[in-house]
């Protein structure tokens, strides 16, 4: 299974590299006022991907942090567990 996972990521990396190599062209982006920026297409796509990924990752990490805190508080509020005495067998 680990081999398939590695193979999957290698295929994805090769496809992204081929896409970037074949689309290495400038795109003019109109910013505010008369300001324009010439950006390569793969760089633009990478920046847009990160702009979409980072907020999602922050929400995910915040949710995990909040759940871990709730678990820690719940564990502190548990009564101590005392070992039970075994019942005498007859």
N, CA, C and O atoms as a DFTB+ gen file, in Angstrom:
360 C
 N C O
     1  1       0.823      -1.185       0.000
     2  2       0.000       0.000       0.000
     3  2       0.873       1.256       0.000
     4  3       0.548       2.246      -0.656
     5  1       1.961       1.209       0.726
     6  2       2.864       2.359       0.781
     7  2       3.474       2.621      -0.589
     8  3       3.687       3.772      -0.969
     9  1       3.757       1.539      -1.336
    10  2       4.293       1.671      -2.683
    11  2       3.303       2.407      -3.591
    12  3       3.701       3.276      -4.367
    13  1       2.023       2.063      -3.494
    14  2       1.010       2.710      -4.315
    15  2       0.866       4.194      -3.965
    16  3       0.673       5.032      -4.846
    17  1       0.961       4.501      -2.695
    18  2       0.885       5.888      -2.253
    19  2       2.060       6.690      -2.816
    20  3       1.881       7.811      -3.293
    21  1       3.256       6.114      -2.757
    22  2       4.441       6.771      -3.305
    23  2       4.325       6.915      -4.813
    24  3       4.667       7.960      -5.368
    25  1       3.852       5.886      -5.470
    26  2       3.677       5.934      -6.916
    27  2       2.662       7.007      -7.311
    28  3       2.867       7.727      -8.288
    29  1       1.588       7.110      -6.566
    30  2       0.577       8.139      -6.817
    31  2       1.186       9.529      -6.758
    32  3       0.951      10.347      -7.647
    33  1       1.975       9.809      -5.705
    34  2       2.564      11.142      -5.562
    35  2       3.623      11.407      -6.627
    36  3       3.800      12.551      -7.046
    37  1       4.318      10.386      -7.063
    38  2       5.293      10.563      -8.146
    39  2       4.572      10.904      -9.453
    40  3       5.018      11.777     -10.197
    41  1       3.477      10.230      -9.728
    42  2       2.702      10.520     -10.938
    43  2       2.155      11.943     -10.891
    44  3       2.204      12.663     -11.889
    45  1       1.639      12.346      -9.746
    46  2       1.128      13.719      -9.591
    47  2       2.252      14.731      -9.819
    48  3       2.045      15.733     -10.503
    49  1       3.433      14.487      -9.259
    50  2       4.565      15.407      -9.416
    51  2       4.988      15.503     -10.881
    52  3       5.300      16.592     -11.364
    53  1       5.000      14.381     -11.586
    54  2       5.373      14.392     -13.006
    55  2       4.339      15.169     -13.814
    56  3       4.704      15.949     -14.694
    57  1       3.063      14.969     -13.529
    58  2       2.018      15.694     -14.253
    59  2       2.092      17.199     -14.005
    60  3       1.939      17.993     -14.933
    61  1       2.323      17.583     -12.774
    62  2       2.449      19.011     -12.457
    63  2       3.669      19.601     -13.146
    64  3       3.608      20.725     -13.644
    65  1       4.777      18.867     -13.187
    66  2       5.981      19.343     -13.856
    67  2       5.756      19.485     -15.360
    68  3       6.181      20.477     -15.952
    69  1       5.103      18.524     -15.979
    70  2       4.798      18.625     -17.408
    71  2       3.872      19.806     -17.701
    72  3       4.071      20.530     -18.676
    73  1       2.876      19.992     -16.863
    74  2       1.967      21.123     -17.026
    75  2       2.725      22.443     -16.928
    76  3       2.522      23.348     -17.738
    77  1       3.602      22.543     -15.929
    78  2       4.359      23.779     -15.745
    79  2       5.303      24.027     -16.915
    80  3       5.450      25.168     -17.352
    81  1       5.940      22.987     -17.426
    82  2       6.895      23.150     -18.523
    83  2       6.189      23.568     -19.812
    84  3       6.725      24.374     -20.573
    85  1       5.011      23.038     -20.062
    86  2       4.307      23.335     -21.313
    87  2       3.533      24.645     -21.258
    88  3       3.156      25.179     -22.301
    89  1       3.292      25.169     -20.073
    90  2       2.521      26.413     -19.934
    91  2       3.354      27.529     -19.315
    92  3       2.824      28.348     -18.564
    93  1       4.620      27.574     -19.611
    94  2       5.507      28.572     -19.019
    95  2       5.394      29.869     -19.819
    96  3       6.319      30.268     -20.527
    97  1       4.247      30.507     -19.688
    98  2       3.972      31.756     -20.397
    99  2       3.614      32.831     -19.391
   100  3       3.225      32.550     -18.258
   101  1       3.758      34.079     -19.839
   102  2       3.381      35.205     -18.977
   103  2       1.896      35.484     -19.092
   104  3       1.297      35.353     -20.159
   105  1       1.317      35.872     -17.961
   106  2      -0.067      36.309     -17.900
   107  2      -0.037      37.694     -17.266
   108  3       0.612      37.894     -16.239
   109  1      -0.726      38.637     -17.864
   110  2      -0.775      39.992     -17.310
   111  2      -1.975      40.099     -16.385
   112  3      -3.112      39.842     -16.779
   113  1      -1.697      40.484     -15.148
   114  2      -2.738      40.650     -14.143
   115  2      -2.886      42.140     -13.882
   116  3      -1.910      42.823     -13.573
   117  1      -4.107      42.640     -14.007
   118  2      -4.372      44.054     -13.723
   119  2      -4.628      44.205     -12.238
   120  3      -5.601      43.670     -11.707
   121  1      -3.756      44.934     -11.574
   122  2      -3.911      45.204     -10.155
   123  2      -4.635      46.536     -10.005
   124  3      -5.271      46.981     -10.960
   125  1      -4.567      47.178      -8.871
   126  2      -5.254      48.431      -8.661
   127  2      -4.594      49.542      -9.479
   128  3      -3.389      49.520      -9.731
   129  1      -5.412      50.511      -9.884
   130  2      -4.916      51.639     -10.681
   131  2      -4.404      51.172     -12.034
   132  3      -5.023      50.327     -12.681
   133  1      -3.270      51.724     -12.460
   134  2      -2.649      51.327     -13.718
   135  2      -1.572      50.276     -13.516
   136  3      -0.801      49.998     -14.435
   137  1      -1.507      49.696     -12.347
   138  2      -0.463      48.730     -12.020
   139  2      -0.804      47.364     -12.607
   140  3      -1.899      46.842     -12.402
   141  1       0.145      46.801     -13.332
   142  2      -0.030      45.478     -13.921
   143  2       1.161      44.610     -13.550
   144  3       2.269      45.111     -13.362
   145  1       0.929      43.308     -13.446
   146  2       1.995      42.369     -13.106
   147  2       2.016      41.253     -14.148
   148  3       0.973      40.709     -14.511
   149  1       3.201      40.924     -14.616
   150  2       3.378      39.781     -15.508
   151  2       3.853      38.601     -14.675
   152  3       4.925      38.640     -14.069
   153  1       3.040      37.553     -14.654
   154  2       3.308      36.387     -13.816
   155  2       3.239      35.145     -14.694
   156  3       2.417      35.068     -15.607
   157  1       4.096      34.183     -14.417
   158  2       4.046      32.904     -15.121
   159  2       2.822      32.112     -14.649
   160  3       2.444      32.185     -13.480
   161  1       2.215      31.367     -15.551
   162  2       0.989      30.621     -15.230
   163  2       1.191      29.616     -14.086
   164  3       0.361      29.589     -13.178
   165  1       2.248      28.786     -14.080
   166  2       2.400      27.840     -12.969
   167  2       2.573      28.525     -11.608
   168  3       2.074      28.036     -10.594
   169  1       3.279      29.657     -11.592
   170  2       3.445      30.393     -10.339
   171  2       2.106      30.943      -9.867
   172  3       1.792      30.893      -8.678
   173  1       1.326      31.464     -10.794
   174  2       0.004      31.987     -10.459
   175  2      -0.893      30.890      -9.885
   176  3      -1.588      31.110      -8.893
   177  1      -0.878      29.716     -10.504
   178  2      -1.691      28.603     -10.010
   179  2      -1.226      28.129      -8.634
   180  3      -2.052      27.784      -7.789
   181  1       0.087      28.108      -8.402
   182  2       0.607      27.701      -7.095
   183  2       0.183      28.685      -6.011
   184  3      -0.194      28.276      -4.913
   185  1       0.242      29.972      -6.314
   186  2      -0.169      30.986      -5.333
   187  2      -1.656      30.869      -5.040
   188  3      -2.066      30.956      -3.883
   189  1      -2.473      30.671      -6.074
   190  2      -3.913      30.530      -5.870
   191  2      -4.237      29.259      -5.065
   192  3      -5.145      29.263      -4.233
   193  1      -3.503      28.195      -5.314
   194  2      -3.684      26.961      -4.545
   195  2      -3.396      27.205      -3.065
   196  3      -4.157      26.773      -2.200
   197  1      -2.292      27.900      -2.778
   198  2      -1.941      28.182      -1.388
   199  2      -2.939      29.122      -0.728
   200  3      -3.243      28.970       0.455
   201  1      -3.453      30.092      -1.477
   202  2      -4.465      30.994      -0.928
   203  2      -5.718      30.222      -0.540
   204  3      -6.382      30.575       0.434
   205  1      -6.046      29.188      -1.278
   206  2      -7.197      28.359      -0.931
   207  2      -6.902      27.348       0.152
   208  3      -7.789      26.991       0.927
   209  1      -5.659      26.877       0.219
   210  2      -5.300      25.825       1.165
   211  2      -5.071      26.348       2.583
   212  3      -5.484      25.707       3.550
   213  1      -4.433      27.477       2.714
   214  2      -4.023      27.967       4.028
   215  2      -5.213      28.230       4.958
   216  3      -5.165      27.794       6.108
   217  1      -6.284      28.921       4.523
   218  2      -7.417      29.091       5.446
   219  2      -8.039      27.760       5.872
   220  3      -8.425      27.598       7.030
   221  1      -8.138      26.816       4.950
   222  2      -8.704      25.510       5.297
   223  2      -7.832      24.797       6.325
   224  3      -8.342      24.190       7.266
   225  1      -6.521      24.873       6.144
   226  2      -5.609      24.245       7.105
   227  2      -5.711      24.913       8.475
   228  3      -5.657      24.231       9.498
   229  1      -5.856      26.236       8.506
   230  2      -5.985      26.935       9.783
   231  2      -7.269      26.532      10.503
   232  3      -7.258      26.338      11.719
   233  1      -8.365      26.405       9.776
   234  2      -9.629      25.974      10.388
   235  2      -9.487      24.547      10.914
   236  3      -9.937      24.250      12.020
   237  1      -8.872      23.672      10.142
   238  2      -8.667      22.288      10.549
   239  2      -7.813      22.213      11.814
   240  3      -8.165      21.503      12.756
   241  1      -6.691      22.941      11.842
   242  2      -5.810      22.922      13.015
   243  2      -6.506      23.501      14.241
   244  3      -6.313      23.005      15.351
   245  1      -7.314      24.542      14.056
   246  2      -8.047      25.129      15.176
   247  2      -9.055      24.135      15.738
   248  3      -9.235      24.045      16.952
   249  1      -9.711      23.389      14.854
   250  2     -10.684      22.399      15.310
   251  2      -9.992      21.283      16.091
   252  3     -10.491      20.859      17.134
   253  1      -8.856      20.807      15.600
   254  2      -8.102      19.758      16.299
   255  2      -7.623      20.270      17.658
   256  3      -7.711      19.556      18.657
   257  1      -7.121      21.497      17.696
   258  2      -6.647      22.078      18.958
   259  2      -7.792      22.183      19.961
   260  3      -7.623      21.853      21.135
   261  1      -8.970      22.648      19.499
   262  2     -10.121      22.797      20.383
   263  2     -10.580      21.435      20.914
   264  3     -10.908      21.309      22.094
   265  1     -10.604      20.418      20.048
   266  2     -11.020      19.083      20.497
   267  2     -10.021      18.490      21.488
   268  3     -10.424      17.849      22.458
   269  1      -8.717      18.698      21.256
   270  2      -7.712      18.218      22.203
   271  2      -7.861      18.898      23.558
   272  3      -7.680      18.259      24.594
   273  1      -8.188      20.178      23.562
   274  2      -8.410      20.878      24.837
   275  2      -9.638      20.332      25.551
   276  3      -9.627      20.178      26.772
   277  1     -10.700      20.039      24.800
   278  2     -11.896      19.481      25.422
   279  2     -11.613      18.105      26.015
   280  3     -12.109      17.779      27.093
   281  1     -10.828      17.307      25.324
   282  2     -10.464      15.983      25.839
   283  2      -9.628      16.113      27.100
   284  3      -9.835      15.367      28.057
   285  1      -8.686      17.050      27.116
   286  2      -7.844      17.246      28.298
   287  2      -8.673      17.672      29.501
   288  3      -8.445      17.186      30.610
   289  1      -9.627      18.569      29.300
   290  2     -10.495      19.003      30.400
   291  2     -11.353      17.846      30.878
   292  3     -11.544      17.678      32.083
   293  1     -11.873      17.048      29.960
   294  2     -12.705      15.911      30.350
   295  2     -11.898      14.887      31.139
   296  3     -12.416      14.283      32.078
   297  1     -10.643      14.687      30.769
   298  2      -9.797      13.739      31.500
   299  2      -9.476      14.243      32.895
   300  3      -9.362      13.447      33.827
   301  1      -9.330      15.546      33.053
   302  2      -9.047      16.094      34.385
   303  2     -10.249      15.961      35.307
   304  3     -10.093      15.819      36.520
   305  1     -11.444      16.006      34.738
   306  2     -12.660      15.945      35.549
   307  2     -13.103      14.522      35.874
   308  3     -14.064      14.335      36.620
   309  1     -12.427      13.525      35.331
   310  2     -12.784      12.142      35.632
   311  2     -12.413      11.796      37.062
   312  3     -11.372      12.233      37.554
   313  1     -13.250      11.015      37.738
   314  2     -12.871      10.573      39.081
   315  2     -11.732       9.557      38.989
   316  3     -11.619       8.836      37.998
   317  1     -10.893       9.502      40.016
   318  2      -9.799       8.532      39.968
   319  2     -10.342       7.100      39.962
   320  3     -11.335       6.798      40.625
   321  1      -9.702       6.260      39.233
   322  2     -10.121       4.871      39.114
   323  2      -9.424       4.075      40.209
   324  3      -8.197       4.033      40.285
   325  1     -10.237       3.443      41.055
   326  2      -9.651       2.617      42.106
   327  2      -9.755       1.153      41.681
   328  3     -10.776       0.727      41.141
   329  1      -8.712       0.403      41.923
   330  2      -8.770      -1.009      41.523
   331  2      -9.808      -1.752      42.356
   332  3      -9.878      -1.597      43.575
   333  1     -10.592      -2.542      41.688
   334  2     -11.619      -3.320      42.381
   335  2     -10.996      -4.579      42.977
   336  3     -10.073      -5.175      42.421
   337  1     -11.531      -4.949      44.108
   338  2     -11.045      -6.176      44.732
   339  2     -11.687      -7.369      44.030
   340  3     -12.890      -7.361      43.770
   341  1     -10.907      -8.374      43.726
   342  2     -11.506      -9.532      43.064
   343  2     -12.468     -10.263      44.016
   344  3     -12.256     -10.326      45.227
   345  1     -13.490     -10.788      43.436
   346  2     -14.455     -11.530      44.254
   347  2     -13.850     -12.886      44.620
   348  3     -13.184     -13.523      43.803
   349  1     -14.090     -13.314      45.856
   350  2     -13.542     -14.624      46.253
   351  2     -14.261     -15.738      45.493
   352  3     -15.489     -15.762      45.411
   353  1     -13.493     -16.629      44.957
   354  2     -14.098     -17.754      44.241
   355  2     -14.310     -18.906      45.206
   356  3     -13.465     -19.163      46.064
   357  1     -15.395     -19.579      45.077
   358  2     -15.725     -20.670      45.993
   359  2     -15.508     -22.003      45.362
   360  3     -15.738     -23.032      45.998
